[in-house]
Amino acid sequence: MVSGKMRPLLENNSVIRVMFEEGKRLAAVYGPENVYDFSLGNPNVPAPDEVKEAILEVLEEEDPVFVHGYMSNAGYEDVRETIADSLNERFGTSFGAGNILMTVGAASGLNVILKTVLEPGDEVVVFAPYFVEYGNYVRNYDGNLVVVPPDTVDFQPNLEEFAKRLTEKTKAVIINTPNNPTGVVYSEETLKRLAGILEEKEKESGKGILLISDEPYRELAYDGVQVPYVTKYYKDTVVCYSYSKSLSLPGERIGYLVIPDELQDSGQVFTSASIANRVLGSVNAPSLMQRVIKRCIKKGACVNLAAYDRNRNRLYEGLKACGFSCIRPEGAFYLFVKSPVEDEKEFCDRAAKHNLLLVPGSSFACPGYVRVAYCVSYEQIERSMPAFLALAKEYGLGGEEGEA
Ligand code: PLP
């Protein structure tokens, strides 16, 4: 019964399931407190109090027929206006409700915009390491993924290699900043250079190339690092945002697309994307959550960043002290660590023997590295340090961690 298009997904799914099952098996044998699962990007910091307050306020103060009803496929006008105002205030943009399309999280937003623009055979360029689902989303619309190899010096996008990969078939480019899995924030200089390359290519080919900025981690930036707003650098940009991480609401499925007026055929793209929202089966973003988001924005709600920051510092300093090599992440909640051996899957297997569950970089098209997700309890990080040290010693890495 299962289609040929689904079969590779089914096989791939079993790899993820194996990891999940392994975590459960280890927890049963050694006790959950002795298993250090750093594999999942599921926020562990609870949603801020304003979310619960807003839910109760909506239920108590707004008309239930309205709150639970259908609305325009793009979402509630007043919610979209509140989001536009908030973006304008923070980033000096000039969006209105007509530029905001409410979606069922970033995953849905990406699917909506890809369905809106892709013809079969169109190429979508991504930068390794990248969120593995991009490939599946692009294939949903019979597009072809083109992967730019990483610049492992600082993990900013490799723009020299990027320029070489643009062709007549390039329809879109997906960037993700702050980045999963590296935690890197793309600099203003990077975005300006990227925009310059795209503008040149658009001029040469006479075809529009859409830049899709996937930003579920926008609010998760540390040390006062600014995350540049991408629409300011390149006019054919669509921003894909989600509240999954900034309000710790991944299961509620709420986000939005920003489709600026400056974008080529902006009005048509907006209407088509609203239709895509409908025909992909989402119809509209969850109504209650839209009402909640409006109130949360007005309350200035954001997840407790200090908790992630504390985890980030402890893990980064701890792993460096063990002798591992990694770049200090500026955003998101991931650390990308260089495997001490070329085959990082072997390294992950050895790590699992110490009850450390890590994700191989090849899952992000970047072998030789592993992703450590620090959206876990501080205590887990603390408890895991002797295991990281023992692992480091197996590879002859020097380290003081755990001995101090
Ligand atoms: N994009 C990236 C880079 C992600 O890491 C994730 C989730 O982890 C998503 C998109 C999907 O986010 P959402 O839960 O909003 O669909």
Residues whose N, C-alpha, C, O or C-beta is under 5 A from the ligand:
A	BS01	PLP	G41 V104 G105 A106 A107 S108 F131 N176 N180 D214 P216 S242 S244 P250
